[in-house]
Amino acid sequence: MSLSSVRTDQELEWYISMGLNVNEVFKPLEDWRLITNGNPISSNQCYADQPFIVQTDDDSWLCTVTTGKSREGQSGQHVISLRSKDHGITWTDAVEIEPSDGPAASYSVTLKTPTGRIYCFYNHNTDNHEKIIADKAAYPDGFCRRVDSLGYFVFKYSDDHGKSWSKKRYVINVREMEIDRQNAYAGKIRFFWNVGKPFKYDGAAYVSLHKVGGFGHGFFTKSEGVLLKSDNLLTELDPEKIHWETLPEGETGLRTPPGGGPISEEQSYSVMSDGSFFCVYRTVDGHPVCTYSRDKGRNWSVPEYMAYTPDGKKIKHPRAANFAWKCSNGKYLYWFHNHGGKDYNDRNPVWLCCGSEIQTAQGLKIEWSQPEIVLYSDDIFNRMSYPDMVECRGAFYLTETQKQTARIHKINPRFINNLFSFKEKCSITEAGIILDITSTGKMPVRIPAPQLPALTVRNPHSPDGSLLDMRNGFTIDIWVKFDSIAKGQVILENINENGKGFCVTTDNNGTVQLILNDGRSESCWKSDPKTIKAGHLHHIVIIVDGGPKIICFVIDGILCDGDRYRQFGWGRYNPNITDLNTGGYLYVGKSIEGYVKSLRLYNRALMINEAVGNFRAEFINSKPI
């Protein structure tokens, strides 16, 4: 019996009664996206942040981590490095770049030069300030005692691939700007930090920095991004002789679009094929911001909220790291969280888009694929963030941290190849189809219901028969035309007399909803409002993803993300739901004003871009009805 055919507790009882090896049959799906399936980057500490990797000239991976024995921002925070010779499976013991008993040292990033030297840049509270002036509305005594985002921006270097580091640290001279002079110390103490990875272009090195204006509710109350450029770091061996220039020109850094909020931080940069710089960063506006420089960072286009296509639908993202990386094939990968929150929460799951350069009247810009879930945690309050992407020998890896355990994850090749082909994807996905019917007239009202895989079962490995999460999913793919969008039209259902099964119906305000019921509990999620229109032939794909326990609607090739109507377009279902099979019939178009043209069921969760490919393949051949 295959995994996909394991469906019910009754089958489990039969296996047990026959004395068969249930351990071989009832195996959960191995979901590489689950963060606990990644390899830990051990720091033997309680706090781990920004696990960023550089590939060294001795064929190792060097990872720097901000760490400490307590929570983020507490005493003892410092920077360490670790090395791996097996692509992140195992790591050496930590080497302290800064000691744990010194002033706070935080938020390291690394850059390798053509000579093989590796520079590590980070914050250092050299003057050992113990408190700083802050807004009394957030800090009753007027002082913030978290001191890891101020002081001096410094670097050390390694000439032995990260096995050891220079004893001396070197201060980078950062140009004072308006945001510095307006802080509580008139710029005599600087507030800043950095998560953006350095990059090289045209013989120069560039290092990101995020300037901060003050501290209050939400910690940072004002921020903007700058670039530090060195024209000789890549070749100069005497660190005292390295030149630095602060970009962009003028008194202000990279901010939100006109009318936007005060937060513009965690800038991530990519060099495009024509030498333009692309930058994306977080805000508290519910959307990320992007901008382009055509003159090596000196000037930037007017910032705009990032969209899937230029002047298209805006991407949604909270106050969390969102990074873009350019790959060796010329395409881009973009890490974000795909909802419209305005604070630090809800960083689970992680979504990934693929980007491709297109020519516009303003020069090259990037268009983005529909997003895919790439990582998740079973604990919905886990906040995966501060990632790095490593491309090595044709494979792709992601690092992440939840501020305690940093891990590295190898991306499934099928997943990444599907994502890279997002522009060309225009075919029906065959893998996993368990039902495929098409009608030239009215769809049959009743057909034998195919069996769906169980979402959870009683655990045969456990003496008390506890829940076993199979991490299975399924997908519904329908072409349907509505003569009206009245509420309560039953498009698809297999509900029995006990209420068990699933049902797809219309609901208020041009929405479609999915109801899941295993006879014990019920979950429901709706598409975005106004996605369904009367008189239109719609392609509706509903993906039930049993890994992160998420329901997604993809309508006419576009993933519902909540649009302007709600924070989330995707929703979570009850993780305890077992199976949805009733052993009866599937009713298609049971009470619909219009008709169902075709229906496919899959015994797995499709990727979003597989659903998009299904839409494109049939849309090309569909005629208006």
N, C-alpha and C positions, 0 to 999 in steps of 0.2 A: 504494500500500500504506500503510495507516495504521500509526501507531506501535505500537498494541496487537497488530498482526499480525506484527511483526518478532520472530522467535522463536529462530533458530538461526544458528550460524556457516555452515551450508550455504546458507542464504538470502543471507548476506553474500557468499559465494563466487559465487553465481549473479548477484547484482547486479554484481559486479566483472567477471565474464566477459561480461556483456551490455553493458558500457560505460555503465551507468546511473549517475546521480548519487547515490552512496551518502551523500554529505554531507547530502542532503535527506531521506533515509529514516532513517538511523541517528542520530537526534537523541535524546539522553537526555531524560527527562521533566524539565521545568523545575520543580524543587521549591522553592517559596518558603520552605519551612521550613529549608532548609540555610543555616547562618548566613553563609557566604561570599556568599550572594546578597543580603545586606543591604547598606545603605549605611554606610560607615565614618564615624564621628565623629572626625575627625583631631585629635590633640593633638600630633603630631610628637614623641612621647616613647616610652619603653619600658614605662611603666606607666600604665594608665588604669582608673579605677574609678568606680562610681556615676554613670553618665551619666543624670542626672535632668533633666527638661525642664519648663519653665513656658512657657505661651503668653502673649506680651506684648501690650500694648495697641497696638503698631504693627504687629500682624499678623505677628510673627516668632516663632520658637521660640528660647528661651534654654536652653542646656544647660550645667550646671556639671559638672566632672570633677575628681576627685582624681588627680593625675598625678605623674610623676617620671622621671628619667633612668635609674633602676635599678629593682630589684624593690620590691614593696610593703613599706613599713616602713623603707626605706633613706633615707639622707641626701638631702635635696633634694626630699622629697615636699611638694607644695603644691597649691593649688586654683586652677583656671582656669575661664573661661567662654567659650563660643562661641555664635554666632548663626546661624540659618538662615532664609532668606526663602522656601524652596521645600520645606518640610515634610521637612527632613532629607536632601535629595539632596546639597546642598553646604553647607559651613560656612565662616564667616569665620575669620580667624586668631585664635588664642587671646588672651584678655585675662587677665593675671594678677591674681587677687583677692588672693593672697598671693605673694610672690616665692619663687623656688626656692632662694635663698641665705639664707633666714631660718629660724626654727624650724619644725618640722614642722607643717603645716596640712593637715587631712585630713577626708574624709567629709562633704562638703557636701550640704545640702538647701536648697531655695528655696521661698519663699512670696510670692505677689503680693497686694497689698492693693487695696481698691477705688479708691485714688488712683492706681494704676498703679505705685507704688513696689514694688520687689522686694527682699526680704531674703534673704540667703544666710547660713545657720547652719553652723558647722563646729567641729571640734576645733582648738585651738591650744596648742602646747607653749611658751607665752610665756616661761617661766623657762628654757627650753632645757636641760632635764634630759637628760643623755646616757645615763643608766642608772637603773634602778629595782630595788628589792629584789624577788626572785622565788624560787620554790621551788627548792632545790638539787637535787632529784631531776631537774628538767628543765634547770637552769642550774647547772653544777658550781661556779661561783664565787659563786653566789647572786645574780646580777644579770642582768636582761633589758635588752638594749640596743636593743630596738625601742621607740620612744618616741612613737608616733603616736596613742596611745589614752589620753592623760592631759593634765593641764594645766587649761585653761579652755574652756568652751563659749562661743563668741563669735559675733558677726554683723557683717557689713557690709551696706550697702544701695546700690541703684542707682535713680536717678530718670530715667534715659535708656534704659530697656529693656535694661539689661545692657551697654551700650557702654562704660560706665566705672563704677567703684565708689568708695564713700566712702574717703578716705584713712585715717580712724580706724576701728579695730575696737572693738566694744563687748562687754563681758563680761556674760553672763547669770548672775544670782545663783541658783544651784541649791541647794535645801535639803539640808543634810547628813542622811543617814539611817544606819541600822544598818550597811548594807553598806560605807559609807564609813569609819565609825569602826573597823570590824573589819579594815581593810586594813593593810598593813605600815607605813603612816605615820600611822595613827590619823586619817585624813581630812585631814591637812595637805596631802597631794597627792591629788588625785582621779583615779580611773581611770574612763574612760567612752568612748563613741563613739556614733554614730547613723547609721542608714540609713533610718529611717522618715520618710516625707514628711509635712511639716506639713499641717494642715487648718484650716478655719474653720468655726465654728458659733455661731449666736446672738450675733453681734457680737464673739466672742472668737477669738483665734488659739491653736492648740495645736501644740507641737513635741515630737516624741519624743526620748527619751534613754535609752541603755542603760548603766546603772551596772555597774561591774566591781569584783569583790572582790579579785582577785589574779591573778598570772601563774605559769604552770607548764606541765605537759603539756597540749597542746591550746591553748596560749597563754592564753586566759582560763579561769580555774578556777572562777569563780562570777560570775553575772550576773543582773540583773533589770531590768525596764523601768519608767520613769516618764514622765509627761507634764508638760511645762512650759506653763502657761497664761498668756496675757496678755490682760487685759480691755480694753487700749487700744492695742495695736500696730496695729490696722487703721485707726485714725484719728489717732493721735498722730504728729506730724511731727518732734518733737524726740526723738531716740533716747535721750537721757539721762533722759527722763521715762517710759519704758516700764516697766510693772509686770510682775513675773513671780511665779508661784505654782507650787510643785511638787506634783503629784498622783501617786498617790492620797494620801489622808490617812493618817497613821500612819507607822510606822518602816520599812515594807517596801514594795517595788514589786511588779510583776507577776512571779509565779514559776510553777514547774511545779505540777501537781496534787499533793495530799498523797501523799507517798511517791515523788515524782518526783526527777529529778536536779538538780544544782546550776546548770545552764545554762538561762537564760530570757532570750533576747535577740533583737534585730532585730525589735522589735514593729512591726506594720503596722496602721494604724487606718482604719476607715471609719465614716461617720455614716449610720445607718439612717433609714428614712422616718419613724419616730416620734421621732427625736432620740436614740435609744440609740447608744452607741458600741460597735462590734465591733472586737476586736483579735485578731490571730493572730501567733504567733511561734515561733521555732525552739528546739529542745532537743537533748539527746544521748540521748533516750529512744526514738528511732525513729519518733516521731509529733510533729506540730506541736501546739501548745496554743492554745486560744481562750478568750476570756472576754468578757463583756458588762457595760457600765456603763449604768445607767438614770438617773444623776444627773450627767452631764457630766464623768465621769472621777474623781469624788471617791471612789467605791466601785465595786468590781467583783465580779461573780459568782465563785464558786469556780472556778478554772481547770480546764479539762477537755481531754483529748486530742480534737482536732477529728475529727468524723465526717462521713460523707456526708449523713446525716440525724441529727437529734438522737436520741441514745441508739442510733444505728445503728453500722454498720461503721466502724472508725477509719481515718482517712487516714494513709498512711505517708510519712515524709519524714526526710531526714538533717539534719546540722548545716549548713544552707545557708539563704540567704534564701528566705522564702516570703511573698509579698505578695498582698494582696487589694485590688482597686480597685472602687469603685462607679461604674457607668456611668450615662449620662444616661437610659437606659430603666428605671432602678431595679434592674437586675440587677447581678451582681458577676462579676469575673474573678479567678481565683486561680491564681497561679504557684507550682509546686512540682515535686518530682522523683520522687515516686511509688515510693519503696522505703524499706526500714526500716533504712538505714545509720545509724550513730551518730557518724560523723566528717564531715570536710569533703569527702570524695570523692564521685564519681559524680553530678555535676551535669549529665550529658548522657545522654539528652535532657531537654528541659524539657517539662512537662505543664501543661495549662491546664484548669481546671474553670469552669463557669458556676454562679453561686449565685443563689438566689431566696429572698426572705423568706417565712417562714411563721409563723403565729400559734401559740404554745404557752402552756402554763399560766404560764410564767415571763416571757412577753412575746415580742416578735418574735425569731426566730432565723433562721439561714440554712441551707438545704439545698443540696447540691451535686450537679451532674451527674456522670456518669462522665467520667473525664479523657481528654484528647486530647493527642497529641504535637504541640507547636506549634513547637519549634525543636530542631535537632540539629546536631552537627558530625560529620564523618567521622572525626575523631580522637577516639576514645572517652575519652581522658584530658582533653580540653578541659572546662573547668568554667564553663559560662555561668551568670552570676548577676548580682545587684544590678540588677534591671531597673526600668524605668519603663513605664507605659502612658499613651499619649496618645490621646485621642479628639478628632478634629478633622473637622468638616464631614461627619459620618456615617462616617468611616473610623477604623480602630483601628490603632495602631502599638505596637510593643514595642521598648525598648532593652535591651541586654545587654552584658556584657563578660566576657572570659576573663582579666581582669587585664592585658591588653596592648592588644587592639584592641576599642574600643567601637563598636557598630553600632546602627543602627535598622532595623526590619523592619516593613513594612506587612502586616497580617494579611489573608489571602485572604477576600474578602467571603462566599463560599459557606461557608467554614469557620466564620466567626464567626456567621453567621446560623443555621447548623445547631446550633451550640453554644447560642445564645440560645434556641432552640426545644426544649431538652432535655425540658421537662416535657410538651410537646404532641406530641412525636415519636411517632407510632403508625401507621406505614405502611411498606410494603415498598419498599425502595430498588430502583429499576429500573435505574439507570445502571450499565453495566458487566456486566450478567448475560450469561454465555455458556452457561449450562446451568441449566435450571429444570425439575425433574421431581418429581412427587408421586405417591404410591401409596396406594391404599386398603387394599392388602394388603401382600404382601412385595415389596420393591423389586426391579426387574430386577437380576440378578447382574452382567450385563455390558452396557456401552453404549459406543459410539464415544467416545473421549476427546477433549474439546475442547482446542484449543491454548491454552496459557498464554503470556503474554508473556515474553520473555527477561529475565532479571535482569541479566546481563552479556553482552557480545559482544566479538569481536575488533575493535579500534578501526580503522575504515576511514580515519580521519583521520591515523593514525600510520604512518610507514614500516615500523616493526618490528611492527605489528599488536598493540600492547599492549592491555590490558583497557580496555573502555569500559563504565562503569557506567550502565545504562539507567534506574536508579531506578524500575523497574517493580515491581509487586507483584501479589498476587492474594488472594482471600478464599474460604474454604470455609464454607458456611452449611448446617448439618444439623439436622434434628429426628430424634431417635433415642430408642428405648426399649430399655433393657437388662433382660433377665430375671436376669442376674447381672453382677457387675463383675469377673469373672475376667480375669486378664492375658492379652494376646495376641489378643483379638478384633479382627479386621480390619474396620474400618468402611468404609474407602475406600482404594483404591490404584490406581496405574497402573505399578507397578514392572515393569521388563523383566528379561530373563535376565542383564543386566550389572549389575543393582541400581539402574539409573537410574530416577528418577521420584519420586513422593511417596507417603506412606502415613500413614493415620490409624488408630491402634490404641488399645485400652485398655492400661493398664500397672498397676503396683502401687498400692494404697492409694487406689482410686477416682479415678484420673487418666486423662486421655486424652493421647496424645502425637502429635506430627507429626514425621515423618522426611522430610528433603529430601536427595536424592542426584542429582548430575548425572553420575555415572559416574566422577568424579574425587575428589570429596570429599562428606562427609555431615555434616548438622547435625540436631540433634534438640532439641525443647523439649516440656515437659509442662505440663498445666494444674495448678492448685493441688491438693493432696491433698484427698480427700473431697468433691470437687465433683460426682462422679457417683454416683448411687445406683440400686440395683436396683429395678425396678418403677416407675420414674419416667420420664416423657417429658421429655427434656432438649433444650434448644436450644443447640447448640454452634457458635460462630463462631470460626474461626481466621483471623487476619489476618496475612499476610506483607507487611510494609511495606518495600518496596525502597529507601526513602529512608534511614532510620536503620538498616536491616538488622535489624529487630526483629520477633519473633513474639509476637502477643498472643492469648490465649484469652478470649473473652467467653461465659460460660456462664449461661444463663437471665437474660440482661440485666445481668450483673455482670462487670466486668473482673477477671481474676485478678491480684492484686497481691502474692501470696505469703502473705497472711494471717499467721498466727502461725507458719507452717511454714518460711518461707524469706525471705531479704531481698528478692529480686526475684520478681515474678510474671510479668514479661515477660522474654524472653531474646533474645540476639543470635545470628544465624546467620552462617555463613561468607560474607564479602562477595565471595568469588571464585566462588561457585556461578554457573554459566552458565544453562542452561535445563533444565527438568524434563519436557520432552515426549518421549514414546517412540514416537509414531506408531501406538500400538495402542489398547487398550481401557482403560476405567475400570471397575473392579470395585467395586460398591456392596454393602455388607452381605455381604462374601465369607465371613466366618466369625464371625458375630455371634450371640450368644444374646439374641434379641430381634429388632428390625427397625428399618430406617430408614424414616421416614415421608416425608421430603422432603429434597431436596438442591438447593442453588444454588451455582454457581461464578461468581465475578466476576473479570474481568480487571484488577482494580485493588484496592488496599487500601482497604477501607471505613473510614470514621471509626468510632470506638467507638460514638458515639451513633446512627449509622446501624444498626449491629448491634443496639443496644438497641431502636430503632424496629421493626426486623424482628421481634424477639422479642415486643414488645407487640402488634403487629398480628396475629400468628398466635396468641398466647396467648389473646387475647380470644375467638377463634373455635375454640380447641382444647377438646376434651372429654377428660376423664380416660379413659385407655386401660388 
